[in-house]
Amino acid sequence: MKSGMLTYARYPFIVDAKKYLSQAYGYQVTLRDLADDKRVSDIAKQRLYDAIEKGEVRAFDGITAEESVASFYLAAAAVASADSRRLEEIFSRAEAKRAGEFLKSEDVETLLALAKNMGIKVVRSQVKIPWIQLRDGRVSYKALDFAVPVTDYLKVVAPAPEARWSLVNSMVKAGLVYMDRDTLRDFLVLTAEKAVLKIVGTAKAEDYKPRLLAQEALRALSAKDAKISVAGGSLNFEAFPPCMARLRSSAKTDEELYAYISFLAAIGAEEGIIAQEMARLLGVSQEVARKLTSGLLEAGLGSVYKPYNCKFMKDRDLCPVDCGASHPLLAYRRNLGRAECSQLARRA
């Protein structure tokens, strides 16, 4: 089996994060410590963005095992505090898929050790099953070299297994479910998904809640639903719908400010950009605007407290011209698409 450091970097869900990090750093590490570490926080944020936007967390070249474990646990705690079952499933599936890419290159000893670490017993035990009938009438057999006790198997694939994982579609003999190496890898991916979900559940008991990171994840999820990418954090002000373009230059009332700032939050604007806009429109210092913005985002601006739809904007005389959309987010998405098409046309 590869060294523990390398394994933890690839599979951070197999280690007790707090215990491991405290031993590695030489002092008792708390979740707040991880949230206050900018590098760890940035990697955790990227893990969440990858999970939400791509469905798979990247490999992260150039980070240490400690940073991998720390960022994973911080991201898991953020998912836990977001209190969104959908986000929990997206995150656990994406982290498991990341693990699956590493599993493709692991040796048998590592696969067996990882299974054991996740509480699943896998043994080397071979059976051969009829696989293909050759033209001359002979039958080619396939070797299934690994076996999992039925009880352990059902812990992973239950309660609602896909047809592939149903016992009636598996080779079961003497209380063991047999599988080949490729199927074992896929089974371990499912096991990893359950392991990540368990860690998220455990993190819900943490005293410290990384709510700001949780709200960023929820905003990214809302932006994904509106088909707007937020991972880059950049904005295209030229793609703003007419209502937001006007509010950007002249928002004064509480209602106007909320309409504009909640829109920025919903499209994934970085906290610094929102604070800059708040300072400009309210005429306050950057420090005051930053604290105000941080509090609003942590409370759920852009995710719990969402932008007004076009009907409300029109009813409140906040819409200068009908742009043909039903929501400012949809108008922004449409305008972004048009801008991308124009760029491609110019390059052609």
C-alpha positions as CSV (number, residue, x, y, z in Angstrom):
1,M,0.0,0.0,0.0
2,K,1.2,3.5,-0.7
3,S,2.3,5.8,2.1
4,G,-0.3,7.1,4.4
5,M,0.5,10.7,3.4
6,L,-0.2,10.0,-0.3
7,T,-3.3,8.0,0.6
8,Y,-4.8,10.7,2.8
9,A,-4.1,13.3,0.0
10,R,-6.1,11.1,-2.4
11,Y,-8.7,9.8,0.1
12,P,-9.1,12.4,2.9
13,F,-12.4,10.8,4.0
14,I,-10.6,7.8,5.4
15,V,-8.9,9.7,8.3
16,D,-10.1,11.4,11.4
17,A,-9.3,15.0,10.2
18,K,-8.9,16.7,13.6
19,K,-6.7,14.0,15.1
20,Y,-4.6,13.7,12.0
21,L,-4.1,17.5,11.6
22,S,-3.4,18.0,15.3
23,Q,-0.7,15.4,15.1
24,A,0.7,16.8,11.9
25,Y,0.7,20.5,13.1
26,G,1.7,19.7,16.7
27,Y,-1.3,21.5,18.3
28,Q,-5.0,21.0,18.7
29,V,-6.6,22.1,15.4
30,T,-10.2,23.3,15.4
31,L,-12.6,23.9,12.5
32,R,-12.3,27.6,13.1
33,D,-8.6,27.3,12.6
34,L,-9.2,25.7,9.2
35,A,-11.7,28.4,8.2
36,D,-9.2,31.1,9.2
37,D,-6.5,29.6,7.0
38,K,-6.9,31.4,3.7
39,R,-5.2,28.7,1.6
40,V,-7.3,25.9,3.2
41,S,-10.4,28.0,2.8
42,D,-9.7,28.7,-0.8
43,I,-9.1,25.0,-1.6
44,A,-12.3,24.1,0.3
45,K,-14.3,26.6,-1.8
46,Q,-12.8,25.2,-5.0
47,R,-13.9,21.7,-3.8
48,L,-17.4,22.9,-3.4
49,Y,-17.5,24.8,-6.7
50,D,-16.1,21.7,-8.5
51,A,-18.7,19.5,-7.0
52,I,-21.6,21.8,-7.8
53,E,-20.5,22.9,-11.3
54,K,-18.6,19.9,-12.6
55,G,-19.9,17.0,-10.5
56,E,-16.3,15.9,-9.8
57,V,-13.7,17.5,-7.5
58,R,-10.3,18.0,-9.2
59,A,-7.1,16.2,-8.2
60,F,-5.4,19.4,-6.8
61,D,-1.8,19.1,-7.9
62,G,0.7,20.8,-5.6
63,I,-1.1,20.6,-2.3
64,T,0.0,18.7,0.8
65,A,-1.8,15.8,2.4
66,E,-2.6,18.1,5.3
67,E,-4.1,20.7,3.0
68,S,-6.2,18.0,1.3
69,V,-7.6,16.7,4.6
70,A,-8.1,20.1,6.0
71,S,-9.9,21.5,3.0
72,F,-12.0,18.4,2.6
73,Y,-13.2,18.6,6.2
74,L,-13.9,22.3,6.0
75,A,-15.9,21.8,2.8
76,A,-17.8,18.9,4.4
77,A,-18.6,21.1,7.5
78,A,-19.8,23.9,5.2
79,V,-22.1,21.4,3.4
80,A,-23.3,20.2,6.8
81,S,-24.2,23.8,8.0
82,A,-25.9,24.6,4.7
83,D,-28.7,22.1,5.7
84,S,-29.3,21.1,2.1
85,R,-29.8,17.4,1.4
86,R,-29.3,18.1,-2.3
87,L,-25.9,19.8,-1.6
88,E,-24.9,16.9,0.6
89,E,-25.6,14.4,-2.2
90,I,-23.8,16.5,-4.8
91,F,-20.7,16.9,-2.6
92,S,-20.5,13.3,-1.6
93,R,-20.9,12.0,-5.1
94,A,-18.3,14.5,-6.5
95,E,-15.7,13.6,-3.8
96,A,-16.4,9.9,-4.5
97,K,-15.9,10.4,-8.2
98,R,-12.6,12.1,-7.5
99,A,-11.6,9.1,-5.5
100,G,-12.7,6.8,-8.3
101,E,-10.1,8.4,-10.7
102,F,-7.3,7.5,-8.2
103,L,-8.7,4.0,-7.7
104,K,-8.0,3.2,-11.4
105,S,-4.2,3.2,-10.8
106,E,-4.2,1.6,-7.3
107,D,-2.8,-1.9,-6.7
108,V,-4.9,-4.7,-5.2
109,E,-3.4,-4.3,-1.7
110,T,-4.4,-0.6,-1.7
111,L,-7.9,-1.4,-2.8
112,L,-8.3,-4.0,0.0
113,A,-6.8,-1.6,2.6
114,L,-9.1,1.3,1.6
115,A,-12.1,-1.0,1.8
116,K,-11.1,-2.1,5.3
117,N,-10.5,1.5,6.3
118,M,-14.1,2.3,5.3
119,G,-15.5,-0.6,7.3
120,I,-16.0,-3.0,4.4
121,K,-14.5,-6.4,4.3
122,V,-13.2,-7.5,0.9
123,V,-11.4,-10.8,0.5
124,R,-9.6,-12.4,-2.4
125,S,-11.7,-15.4,-3.4
126,Q,-12.1,-16.6,-6.9
127,V,-15.1,-18.1,-8.7
128,K,-15.4,-18.5,-12.5
129,I,-18.7,-17.9,-14.3
130,P,-19.8,-18.7,-17.9
131,W,-19.2,-15.5,-19.9
132,I,-19.1,-16.0,-23.7
133,Q,-20.0,-18.9,-25.9
134,L,-17.4,-19.2,-28.7
135,R,-18.2,-20.1,-32.3
136,D,-17.0,-23.6,-31.8
137,G,-19.4,-24.1,-29.0
138,R,-17.0,-23.8,-26.2
139,V,-17.7,-21.5,-23.3
140,S,-15.3,-18.8,-22.1
141,Y,-15.3,-18.2,-18.4
142,K,-14.8,-15.0,-16.5
143,A,-12.9,-15.0,-13.2
144,L,-14.3,-13.0,-10.3
145,D,-11.4,-12.5,-7.9
146,F,-12.9,-10.6,-5.0
147,A,-15.8,-11.2,-2.6
148,V,-17.7,-9.0,-0.2
149,P,-19.9,-10.4,2.6
150,V,-23.6,-9.9,1.7
151,T,-24.1,-7.9,4.9
152,D,-21.3,-5.4,4.0
153,Y,-22.4,-5.3,0.4
154,L,-26.0,-4.3,1.3
155,K,-24.7,-1.6,3.7
156,V,-23.3,0.1,0.6
157,V,-25.8,-0.5,-2.1
158,A,-29.0,-0.3,0.0
159,P,-31.6,1.0,0.4
160,A,-32.4,1.4,-3.3
161,P,-29.7,-0.2,-5.4
162,E,-29.5,0.3,-9.1
163,A,-30.2,-2.8,-11.2
164,R,-26.5,-3.4,-11.6
165,W,-26.1,-3.7,-7.8
166,S,-29.1,-5.8,-7.2
167,L,-28.3,-9.2,-5.6
168,V,-30.3,-11.0,-8.3
169,N,-27.9,-9.6,-10.9
170,S,-24.8,-10.5,-8.8
171,M,-22.9,-13.7,-8.3
172,V,-23.8,-14.7,-4.7
173,K,-22.3,-17.8,-3.1
174,A,-22.1,-18.9,0.5
175,G,-23.0,-15.5,1.8
176,L,-20.4,-13.7,-0.4
177,V,-21.0,-11.4,-3.4
178,Y,-18.3,-12.0,-6.0
179,M,-16.9,-9.3,-8.4
180,D,-14.1,-8.6,-10.7
181,R,-11.5,-5.8,-10.2
182,D,-13.3,-3.2,-12.2
183,T,-16.6,-3.8,-10.4
184,L,-14.7,-3.7,-7.1
185,R,-13.4,-0.2,-8.0
186,D,-16.9,1.0,-8.7
187,F,-18.2,-0.6,-5.5
188,L,-15.5,1.3,-3.6
189,V,-16.7,4.5,-5.2
190,L,-20.1,3.9,-3.8
191,T,-18.5,3.1,-0.5
192,A,-16.6,6.4,-0.6
193,E,-19.8,8.3,-1.3
194,K,-21.4,6.8,1.9
195,A,-18.2,7.6,3.8
196,V,-18.3,11.2,2.8
197,L,-22.0,11.5,3.7
198,K,-21.3,10.1,7.1
199,I,-18.6,12.7,7.6
200,V,-21.0,15.5,6.6
201,G,-23.5,14.1,9.1
202,T,-20.8,14.1,11.9
203,A,-19.8,17.7,11.0
204,K,-23.3,18.8,11.9
205,A,-22.5,18.4,15.5
206,E,-19.6,20.9,15.3
207,D,-19.9,24.0,17.5
208,Y,-18.4,26.2,14.8
209,K,-20.3,26.6,11.6
210,P,-18.5,27.9,8.5
211,R,-21.7,29.6,7.4
212,L,-20.1,32.1,5.0
213,L,-18.6,29.2,3.0
214,A,-21.9,27.3,3.3
215,Q,-23.8,30.3,1.8
216,E,-21.3,30.6,-1.0
217,A,-22.0,27.0,-1.9
218,L,-25.7,27.6,-1.8
219,R,-25.3,30.6,-4.0
220,A,-23.3,28.5,-6.4
221,L,-26.0,26.0,-6.4
222,S,-28.6,28.6,-7.2
223,A,-26.4,30.0,-10.0
224,K,-26.1,26.5,-11.4
225,D,-29.9,26.2,-11.5
226,A,-29.9,29.5,-13.5
227,K,-27.0,28.1,-15.7
228,I,-24.6,30.8,-14.6
229,S,-21.0,29.7,-13.8
230,V,-19.6,31.3,-10.6
231,A,-16.3,29.5,-10.2
232,G,-14.3,32.2,-11.8
233,G,-15.8,34.9,-9.7
234,S,-15.7,37.4,-12.5
235,L,-18.6,39.5,-13.7
236,N,-19.6,40.8,-17.1
237,F,-21.3,44.1,-16.3
238,E,-22.1,44.6,-20.0
239,A,-24.3,41.5,-19.8
240,F,-26.4,43.0,-16.9
241,P,-30.1,43.4,-17.8
242,P,-31.4,47.0,-18.1
243,C,-32.8,47.0,-14.6
244,M,-29.5,46.0,-13.0
245,A,-27.5,48.3,-15.2
246,R,-29.7,51.2,-13.9
247,L,-29.6,50.1,-10.3
248,R,-25.8,49.8,-10.5
249,S,-25.5,53.5,-11.2
250,S,-28.4,54.9,-9.2
251,A,-29.6,52.5,-6.4
252,K,-30.5,54.6,-3.4
253,T,-33.6,53.2,-1.5
254,D,-33.4,50.1,0.6
255,E,-35.5,48.2,-2.0
256,E,-33.3,49.3,-4.9
257,L,-30.1,48.3,-2.9
258,Y,-31.6,44.9,-2.0
259,A,-32.6,44.2,-5.6
260,Y,-29.1,45.0,-6.9
261,I,-27.0,43.5,-4.1
262,S,-29.0,40.3,-4.0
263,F,-28.6,40.0,-7.8
264,L,-24.8,40.3,-7.4
265,A,-24.8,37.6,-4.7
266,A,-26.9,35.3,-6.8
267,I,-24.7,35.4,-9.8
268,G,-21.7,34.6,-7.7
269,A,-19.9,37.9,-7.4
270,E,-16.9,37.7,-5.1
271,E,-17.4,39.2,-1.6
272,G,-14.9,41.9,-2.4
273,I,-16.8,43.1,-5.5
274,I,-20.1,43.2,-3.5
275,A,-18.4,45.2,-0.7
276,Q,-16.9,47.6,-3.3
277,E,-20.4,48.2,-4.8
278,M,-21.9,48.6,-1.3
279,A,-19.2,51.2,-0.3
280,R,-19.8,53.1,-3.6
281,L,-23.6,53.2,-3.3
282,L,-23.9,53.8,0.4
283,G,-20.9,56.2,0.6
284,V,-19.3,54.2,3.4
285,S,-15.7,53.0,3.9
286,Q,-14.5,49.7,2.4
287,E,-14.1,48.3,5.9
288,V,-17.7,49.1,6.9
289,A,-18.9,47.7,3.6
290,R,-16.9,44.6,4.0
291,K,-18.3,43.8,7.4
292,L,-21.9,44.5,6.2
293,T,-21.4,42.4,3.1
294,S,-19.9,39.5,5.1
295,G,-22.9,39.6,7.5
296,L,-25.4,39.7,4.6
297,L,-23.8,36.8,2.8
298,E,-23.6,34.7,6.0
299,A,-27.3,35.3,6.6
300,G,-28.1,33.9,3.1
301,L,-28.1,36.8,0.7
302,G,-28.4,35.5,-2.8
303,S,-29.4,32.0,-1.7
304,V,-32.0,32.2,1.0
305,Y,-32.8,35.9,0.3
306,K,-33.0,35.9,-3.5
307,P,-33.3,38.6,-6.1
308,Y,-36.8,39.9,-7.2
309,N,-38.4,38.4,-10.3
310,C,-39.3,40.7,-13.2
311,K,-43.0,40.9,-12.3
312,F,-42.1,42.3,-8.9
313,M,-39.5,44.6,-10.5
314,K,-42.1,46.0,-12.9
315,D,-44.7,46.4,-10.1
316,R,-42.3,48.4,-8.1
317,D,-41.2,50.5,-11.0
318,L,-37.7,49.1,-10.9
319,C,-37.7,47.9,-14.5
320,P,-36.9,50.6,-17.0
321,V,-37.6,48.5,-20.1
322,D,-39.1,45.0,-20.8
323,C,-36.1,42.9,-21.9
324,G,-38.3,39.8,-22.6
325,A,-37.1,37.8,-19.5
326,S,-39.0,36.6,-16.5
327,H,-36.2,37.0,-14.1
328,P,-33.0,39.2,-14.0
329,L,-30.9,36.0,-13.6
330,L,-32.3,34.5,-16.7
331,A,-31.7,37.8,-18.6
332,Y,-28.1,37.8,-17.4
333,R,-27.6,34.2,-18.5
334,R,-29.1,35.0,-21.9
335,N,-26.9,38.0,-22.4
336,L,-23.8,36.1,-21.4
337,G,-24.7,33.5,-24.0
338,R,-25.1,36.2,-26.7
339,A,-21.7,37.7,-25.7
340,E,-20.0,34.4,-25.9
341,C,-21.5,33.8,-29.4
342,S,-20.3,37.2,-30.5
343,Q,-16.8,36.5,-29.3
344,L,-16.7,33.2,-31.2
345,A,-18.0,34.9,-34.3
346,R,-15.3,37.5,-34.2
347,R,-12.6,34.8,-33.8
348,A,-13.9,32.8,-36.8
